[in-house]
Amino acid sequence: MSDTVDFTIEQLGECKVPSPIELSKKHGEFRANYVKDSSFVRNKVNVFEDNYRDNDLTSANLLQKAGPREFIYFNPAHVTAGICTCGGLCPGLNDVIRAIVRCLYNRYGVKKIKGFRFGFKGFFADSGYDTVDLTPNIVDDIHKIGGSFLGTSRGGGNRVSDIVDCVESLSINMLFIIGGDGTQRGALDIANEVERRGLKVAVVGIPKTVDNDLVLIDRSFGFETAVQRAKEAVAAIHMEAHSQVNGIGLVKLMGRESGFIATATALASHETNFCLIPEVPFDMDGPNGFLSHLEARIKRSHHAVVIVAEGAGQELLQATNEKDASGNKKLSDIGIYLKDKINEYFDKKGIHTNLKYVDPSYQVRASVTTANDSIYCERLGNNAVHAAMAGKTKCVVGLVHDKFVYIPITEVTRKRNIVDPEGALWRDALDATGQPILMVNNISTLLERMQK
């Protein structure tokens, strides 16, 4: 992948079809306006004295605004759309599916919408899953339940030729793929194969990652709901810890490589004393290790609440060297490890403690969205449809600086979004928890450990 950033959105061809959505071409008519391809949002908005440039109006900094265009590429009467959800469950999947179907059907008049069941596996004849014909009546109430109405699965994105064979056989000419960074890389491979075959198929992604680890976008859908549900788990575990003699509440949350859920939950709960995330390593033992600080907290306040992201402290554990169907590294269980280590430590010290451990991850994943997340999903789905109808492809829709934009898949999957240990978010989390900035005994040893 090139190091040069380019936010140019690829187009299947010239838009010549008048949009069936009647909007305004100018301000002052009390109607929403069409969005022009020449409308952009700046990616870099912060100004720093050492690198300020006034001339930043280039494709390396301008993100195309999302929304309905006056002229579209596809004739709605000729459109057959496909939708699939891939990867793990995430709050909001059904909200996005519903929004896509309703916008296609009600706003553009597209009547042929097919749902592919169980992720990319739904494209394979050998899986035996028929497509589902989707209409507003069928999807009208699915936002009231968690999970995915279409079902989901991991893997299968490497069978690109088989997927495009299916797309071609069903005369699909726009495909909406809802999934995380691995899924979106698969979507790009599909779009490239479509292009290689000379097919006119718009491939548009809706980025789904509950860990909020996709770069550029303000947040991924489902993240806010996950934090709300995690906060409820922390509130319960805090009550348990506070009600026991030297009670310790330990909550493991999602976050394979990015600790956004754990960090945001620590900030939201106001009851967390330690937050352990993948981006900030820690020692277990020694005078400045986690256990020593936990002991000091127990002696001082007689209870403690610890949040740990699932990917934290992996360098302390035995690596599995295995991968799941999505190609993600299988993690060792940091939650059980901490639980055992904490109990062992205090037992040896002869200090009575009462530890409660909870892992609400799957309960969180299956939740119905909060109101704000539901609004976000609705708008993501609508703007994904506007992109596809205008012939835009190899892109995802997302929120950047509180504006909906289209981003090339190449750019949104370029690297993983992480909590910056030197940034304002983590600084505020440290203020909320009161934990030390670093719980390590020797910074040189730490750096050597992290390089291995």
C-alpha atoms as one frame of an Amber mdcrd trajectory, in Angstrom:
protein
   0.000   0.000   0.000   1.287   3.437  -0.930   2.372   5.846   1.819   0.630
   8.654  -0.050  -2.822   9.433   1.320  -5.506   9.967  -1.315  -9.156  10.476
  -0.415 -10.400  10.467  -4.008 -13.589   8.396  -4.325 -13.750   6.052  -7.308
 -16.733   6.378  -9.623 -18.261   3.744 -11.913 -19.122   6.358 -14.529 -20.854
   9.634 -15.243 -24.083  10.315 -13.365 -26.786  11.083 -15.930 -29.969   9.768
 -14.319 -32.073  12.403 -12.518 -32.522  11.413  -8.901 -36.066  10.458  -7.881
 -35.421  12.270  -4.590 -36.740  15.807  -4.996 -34.512  18.210  -3.116 -33.483
  21.827  -3.517 -30.630  23.203  -5.623 -30.262  26.364  -3.569 -30.693  27.664
  -0.046 -33.780  29.425   1.259 -36.465  27.048  -0.038 -37.113  25.226   3.264
 -36.008  21.942   1.689 -32.836  19.930   2.063 -30.267  20.476  -0.673 -28.524
  18.026  -2.961 -24.897  17.409  -2.102 -22.297  18.121  -4.772 -19.206  16.028
  -5.427 -17.252  19.252  -4.969 -18.309  19.502  -1.300 -15.582  18.384   1.091
 -14.574  18.168   4.733 -10.970  18.767   5.751  -9.341  15.766   7.391  -6.643
  17.740   9.201  -8.264  20.552  11.135  -5.764  21.034  13.936  -3.236  23.802
  13.407   0.288  23.420  14.794   2.904  26.114  14.582   5.619  23.803  13.301
   3.682  22.320  10.374   0.970  24.810   9.482   0.236  24.998   5.787  -2.433
  27.191   4.290  -2.393  25.212   1.034  -4.039  21.941   2.118  -6.913  21.797
  -0.374  -5.721  18.570  -1.997  -6.954  14.993  -2.298  -4.645  14.146   0.591
  -6.760  16.232   2.982 -10.246  16.634   1.490 -12.949  14.080   2.264 -15.982
  14.071  -0.020 -19.233  14.902   1.744 -21.894  12.214   1.819 -25.491  12.691
   0.761 -27.950  12.492  -2.158 -26.800  13.753  -5.547 -28.993  15.535  -8.096
 -27.970  13.048 -10.778 -27.255   9.400 -10.080 -25.490   6.624 -11.948 -27.997
   3.773 -11.660 -31.553   3.682 -12.945 -33.441   2.498  -9.838 -35.702   0.257
 -11.933 -32.636  -1.710 -13.051 -31.031  -2.078  -9.629 -30.623  -5.300  -7.688
 -28.961  -4.551  -4.358 -27.272  -6.947  -1.948 -26.571  -6.580   1.775 -24.428
  -8.706   4.092 -23.127  -8.460   7.661 -19.751  -9.998   8.522 -17.601 -10.614
  11.586 -18.683 -10.528  15.215 -21.953  -9.133  16.470 -22.188  -5.442  17.200
 -25.041  -3.237  18.419 -26.693  -1.500  15.468 -26.382  -4.110  12.724 -30.140
  -4.355  12.344 -30.519  -0.572  12.429 -28.117  -0.272   9.478 -29.815  -3.067
   7.506 -33.188  -1.435   8.082 -31.946   1.992   6.993 -30.404   0.658   3.777
 -33.547  -1.243   2.793 -35.900   1.609   3.569 -33.803   4.207   1.746 -33.412
   2.012  -1.333 -37.082   1.065  -1.429 -38.870   4.197  -0.262 -36.565   6.967
  -1.458 -35.186   5.546  -4.684 -37.846   3.014  -5.639 -35.476   0.029  -5.719
 -37.643  -3.082  -5.339 -35.065  -5.858  -5.674 -33.014  -6.079  -2.482 -31.370
  -9.325  -1.439 -29.971 -10.108   1.976 -27.062 -12.564   2.087 -27.224 -14.768
   5.164 -24.326 -15.433   7.530 -21.742 -13.067   6.074 -19.660 -14.027   3.075
 -20.752 -17.644   3.512 -24.122 -16.611   2.105 -22.498 -16.152  -1.301 -21.307
 -19.756  -1.574 -23.533 -22.439  -3.077 -21.836 -25.082  -0.935 -23.026 -23.297
   2.223 -26.655 -23.865   1.280 -28.008 -20.482   2.438 -30.630 -18.891   0.208
 -30.813 -15.116  -0.023 -33.624 -13.229   1.704 -35.782 -10.811  -0.291 -35.911
  -7.624   1.766 -38.678  -5.031   1.879 -39.546  -2.304   4.385 -42.309  -4.488
   5.842 -39.835  -7.275   6.579 -37.215  -5.074   8.241 -39.505  -2.528   9.873
 -39.100  -3.811  13.447 -35.668  -5.444  13.378 -34.010  -2.457  15.065 -35.850
  -3.444  18.248 -33.765  -6.587  18.650 -30.033  -7.204  18.924 -27.839  -9.365
  16.741 -28.066  -9.484  12.961 -31.323 -10.205  11.155 -29.262 -11.648   8.296
 -26.882 -13.564  10.533 -23.137 -13.171  10.456 -19.955 -15.220  10.341 -16.213
 -14.820  10.205 -14.068 -15.720   7.239 -14.894 -16.427   3.614 -13.667 -13.106
   2.308 -10.688 -14.808   0.670 -12.987 -16.656  -1.753 -13.233 -13.536  -3.876
 -13.853 -15.258  -7.192 -16.734 -17.295  -5.755 -18.299 -14.192  -4.235 -18.146
 -12.263  -7.498 -19.496 -15.295  -9.379 -22.538 -15.120  -7.106 -22.852 -11.353
  -7.505 -22.738 -11.766 -11.286 -25.205 -14.667 -11.384 -27.771 -12.719  -9.345
 -27.255  -9.537 -11.405 -26.311  -7.606  -8.274 -25.141  -4.119  -9.204 -24.673
  -2.620  -5.771 -23.355  -4.420  -2.720 -23.444  -3.114   0.852 -20.934  -4.832
   3.114 -21.190  -4.202   6.857 -18.081  -5.181   8.778 -14.762  -4.231  10.346
 -11.322  -3.650   8.865 -10.816  -7.255   7.758 -14.254  -7.328   6.151 -13.601
  -4.034   4.385 -10.312  -5.340   3.006 -12.343  -8.242   1.639 -14.827  -5.738
   0.195 -11.978  -3.984  -1.608 -10.780  -7.302  -3.057 -14.332  -7.967  -4.256
 -14.550  -4.515  -5.838 -11.207  -5.032  -7.585 -12.348  -8.394  -8.979 -15.608
  -6.805 -10.123 -13.575  -4.157 -11.933 -11.254  -6.773 -13.451 -14.273  -8.532
 -14.951 -15.620  -5.301 -16.381 -18.778  -5.381 -14.238 -20.554  -2.241 -13.083
 -21.110  -2.996  -9.410 -20.858  -0.404  -6.656 -19.266  -1.820  -3.497 -19.919
   0.355  -0.456 -18.879  -0.487   3.093 -20.435   0.475   6.396 -17.593   0.207
   8.926 -18.575  -1.945  11.900 -16.167  -2.445  14.758 -17.356  -2.275  18.320
 -13.744  -1.648  19.401 -13.814   1.702  17.535 -10.451   0.836  15.978 -10.939
   2.148  12.427  -8.902   5.243  11.658 -10.215   8.590  10.433 -13.854   8.220
  11.516 -15.059   9.859  14.739 -16.557   6.612  16.007 -17.866   3.338  14.657
 -21.494   2.420  15.176 -22.247   0.328  18.236 -19.374   1.810  20.221 -21.548
   4.178  22.218 -23.977   1.366  23.071 -21.083  -0.866  24.112 -19.805   1.792
  26.504 -23.283   2.264  27.971 -23.724  -1.476  28.598 -20.177  -1.779  29.943
 -20.845   1.114  32.303 -23.848  -0.798  33.665 -21.641  -3.841  34.290 -19.094
  -1.674  36.121 -21.825  -0.122  38.252 -22.957  -3.605  39.333 -19.434  -4.843
  40.046 -18.669  -1.668  41.997 -21.683  -2.304  44.209 -20.443  -5.846  44.836
 -16.917  -4.661  45.655 -18.081  -1.814  47.856 -20.349  -4.150  49.830 -17.650
  -6.715  50.658 -14.657  -6.757  52.977 -11.762  -5.635  50.743 -13.946  -6.229
  47.703 -12.311  -6.251  44.265 -14.423  -5.948  41.122 -12.752  -7.097  37.902
 -14.451  -6.452  34.554 -13.048  -7.652  31.231 -14.231  -5.655  28.229 -13.735
  -5.901  24.495 -10.679  -4.348  22.887  -8.277  -6.636  21.077  -5.676  -4.047
  20.100  -7.445  -0.812  20.960  -8.663   0.083  24.432 -11.351   2.600  23.539
 -14.250   0.765  25.203 -12.306   0.250  28.429 -11.049   3.843  28.445 -14.450
   5.379  27.705 -16.118   3.139  30.296 -13.609   4.199  32.931 -14.418   7.820
  32.158 -18.172   7.231  32.083 -18.439   5.106  35.215 -16.634   7.404  37.715
 -16.135   4.224  39.764 -13.090   2.656  38.112  -9.748   2.675  39.937  -7.592
   0.874  37.360  -7.996   0.699  33.587  -5.660  -1.663  31.734  -5.506  -1.370
  27.940  -3.344  -2.881  25.152  -1.662   0.423  24.367  -0.188   0.886  27.856
   1.936  -2.038  29.139   2.236  -2.798  32.828   4.192  -5.008  35.224   2.326
  -7.324  37.558   4.943  -7.512  40.325   7.520  -5.188  41.853   7.187  -1.950
  43.820   5.647  -0.098  40.882   3.694  -3.029  39.476  -0.081  -3.303  39.208
  -0.472  -5.653  42.198   1.459  -3.333  44.496  -0.730  -0.398  43.545  -3.870
  -2.526  43.903  -2.753  -3.497  47.415  -2.230   0.166  48.315  -5.711   0.969
  47.047  -7.273  -1.849  49.095  -5.474  -0.752  52.286  -6.539   2.833  51.689
 -10.152   2.432  50.556 -11.000  -1.238  51.249 -12.395  -1.841  47.769 -11.301
  -1.441  44.135 -12.709  -1.732  40.625 -10.465  -2.852  37.760 -11.340  -2.699
  34.067  -9.174  -4.658  31.646  -9.443  -4.738  27.862  -9.176  -8.235  26.397
  -5.963  -7.403  24.544  -4.159  -5.854  27.509  -1.084  -7.484  29.017  -0.717
 -10.112  26.306   3.077  -9.895  26.587   2.721 -11.302  30.125   0.868 -14.392
  28.916   1.699 -17.482  26.919   0.997 -16.695  23.256  -1.409 -19.052  21.487
   0.135 -18.469  18.016  -3.302 -19.231  16.585  -5.706 -17.174  14.471  -9.481
 -17.144  14.158 -11.473 -17.407  10.913 -11.114 -13.657  10.351  -7.331 -13.843
  10.576  -7.209 -12.183  14.009  -4.624 -13.432  16.479  -6.284 -15.523  19.181
  -5.689 -13.890  22.528  -4.829 -15.465  25.837  -7.400 -14.761  28.541  -6.120
 -11.750  30.468  -9.250 -11.711  32.636  -8.742 -15.174  34.117  -5.001 -14.497
  34.401  -5.584 -11.335  36.442  -8.224 -13.009  38.587  -5.858 -15.830  39.503
  -2.852 -13.549  40.025  -4.782 -11.152  42.266  -6.146 -13.963  44.432  -2.728
 -15.610  44.656  -1.018 -12.325  45.573  -3.355 -11.427  48.434  -3.486 -15.021
  49.711   0.316 -15.023  50.047   0.148 -11.676  51.848  -2.497 -12.999  54.223
  -4.860 -10.196  53.254  -8.503 -11.187  53.063 -10.154 -10.080  49.807 -13.379
 -10.870  47.988 -12.951 -10.767  44.221 -15.859 -10.741  41.764 -15.088 -11.220
  38.071 -17.424 -10.557  35.151 -17.017 -10.667  31.370 -20.115  -9.059  29.777
 -18.683  -9.041  26.236 -21.319 -11.134  24.468 -24.133  -9.469  26.356 -22.755
  -6.131  25.186 -22.379  -7.268  21.565 -25.983  -8.459  21.374 -27.503  -5.283
  22.843 -30.119  -3.102  21.227 -28.671   0.306  20.387 -28.948   3.416  22.485
 -30.953   6.263  20.948 -27.888   8.130  19.699 -26.343   5.006  18.178 -29.641
   4.198  16.452 -29.704   7.672  14.909 -26.116   7.214  13.757 -26.896   3.844
  12.158 -29.909   5.272  10.337 -27.821   8.055   8.832 -24.937   5.739   7.943
 -27.308   3.429   6.076 -28.970   6.278   4.204 -25.671   7.812   3.153 -24.330
   4.433   2.030 -27.321   4.150  -0.313 -26.735   7.653  -1.681 -23.145   6.667
  -2.459 -24.060   3.470  -4.287 -26.864   5.080  -6.303 -24.371   7.714  -7.470
 -22.019   4.967  -8.652 -19.416   5.464  -5.953 -17.429   2.364  -5.098 -14.516
   1.039  -3.027 -15.525   3.390  -0.223 -17.063   3.431   3.239 -19.304   6.004
   4.851 -18.356   7.495   8.185 -18.486  10.504  10.458 -15.468  12.835  10.414
 -15.508  16.035  12.464 -19.250  15.473  12.917 -19.849  15.427   9.134 -20.820
  12.382   7.069 -18.230  11.677   4.387 -17.096   8.980   1.972 -13.651   7.507
   2.574 -11.740   5.122   0.270 -11.456   1.655   1.790  -7.700   1.828   1.242
  -7.437   4.751   3.644  -9.767   3.558   6.400  -7.938   0.207   6.581  -4.442
   1.661   6.291  -3.723   1.213   9.996  -5.551   0.569  13.252  -6.909   3.337
  15.439  -5.547   3.126  18.981  -5.720   5.048  22.221  -2.744   7.409  22.265
  -0.979   6.951  25.647   0.293  10.507  25.272  -3.049  11.936  24.138  -5.832
  13.842  25.876  -8.267  10.899  26.109  -5.874   8.709  28.105  -4.769  11.695
  30.195  -8.388  12.271  31.200  -8.850   8.555  31.928  -5.876   8.676  34.296
  -7.473  11.636  36.058 -10.741   9.681  36.357  -9.157   6.524  37.801  -6.347
   8.049  39.835  -4.018   5.257  38.751  -0.284   5.869  38.142   0.769   7.073
  34.717   2.866   3.924  34.266   2.868   0.807  36.395   6.311  -0.467  35.387
   9.511  -0.910  37.367  12.119  -0.329  34.667  11.369   1.644  31.517  14.373
   0.187  29.651  13.258  -3.374  30.362   9.739  -2.414  29.304  10.913  -1.107
  25.932  12.915  -4.257  25.313   9.892  -6.387  26.183   7.633  -4.473  23.853
  10.036  -4.840  20.939   9.951  -8.634  21.115
